[in-house]
Structure formats: C-alpha cells, structure tokens
C-alpha cells in the first residue's frame, strides 16, 4: 500500500511523542489522549490508529490490523489523512 502523497510513508513506524499517553475510556467507548496541559477526546477509530503508533509497527502493518479490526478494506487513505492530522497537531514524532 502506498500513500498517494508520499511513498516513504510505507516504511515509517509512527510513534506518539513522549509527552502524550493514550488512555482507553471503556464507558465512553473511545480514547483520551493525555498530555501535561490537558486531554483530547478521540473517537474509537482515531484511538485505534494511535494505539498502534508505538514505533514498532510499519505503517502497512497498522493499516492491515485496522482493516482486520473493522472488517473493512481500503482504509489506507483514511489512515494517512488522520496520521497527517496527528503530525500537524504534534501528537506524533
């Protein structure tokens, strides 16, 4: 799977910046991204993506896991778009 915008994305191993910690909120069926100044509520899809951004998984592996988890295909463009957003927000290294 290649990103339409950046072929080097497939070799990346995204990782949350050390100042952030992802917390699963079972009651709210979502995730919270915690950081020293506060928190950000995430929907389940965003949380599942960030939960896999631990620096050990290749981007293609993350996409494959998410497609299996959600029983969907062709999620690559959505995952790339979210990861670009997360990078712009400073959540990822």
N, C-alpha and C positions, 0 to 999 in steps of 0.2 A: 504494500500500500504506500503510495507516495502522495505527499501533500501537494495540492495544486499550486501552492505558493512557494514551497521550499522543500526540495528533495532531501536536504540534510536532516529534516525533522525525523525521518525514519531511523536514524542512528542515535538520536538523542535519548537520554534517560532523564526525564523530568524529575525534579525534586523540589519539595516545599522548602522555602527558606527557613532557616533555623528559628527565626523569631515566631513562626506560625506553628500551631498544633491543631490537628483536625480531631474533632470530638463528635461521635455519633449520638444523636438525640433520638432514641427509640420512640419516646412518647409523641414527638412531633414528626416522626418519620422523615428525618432529614439530618443534616450535619451542621455543625457550627465550626467556623474557622476562628480559633482563638489567637490573639496576639496581645502584647503588653498594653496597648491603648484601648482594647475593646474586643468585639467579636463581630463576625459576619455570618448571618444565617444563609445556608446554602440549601438548594433543593436536593433531593436524593441523587439525581443524575450528576450534578456538579460534585457532590460529595464522593460518589463512587469513582469519578475520574481522579479527584485529588487524593483519595485513599490509595491509589495505585502510583502516585508520584512520589516514590520513595528513593529514587535514584538507582534502583536495582533492575527495573523493568525497561526494556526497549519500548519505544512508542508503539510499534506494531503489536507487541505483546499486550500492551494496555488496551488497545483497540479490540484485539481478539477477545480478551477477557470480558470487556464490556458488551460486545456483541453476543457472547455466550450468556452473560448475566441477564441481559434484557431481551434475549431471543430475537435479535434484530440483525440486520446486515446494513452495510453501507453507512456506518456511523463515523467513519474517518473524518469527513468534512466537519461534522458537528464537534468532534473531539478536538480537531485542530483549532477551530474557531474559539472554543472555550479555553484551550491552553494559551492561545494568543491573548485572550482577555485576561487570564490569570497572570501572565507575564507582564502585561501592561499595568496591572494593579500591584505588581511587585510581590505576588504570592509565591512565585517560582524562582529558583536560581537560574 
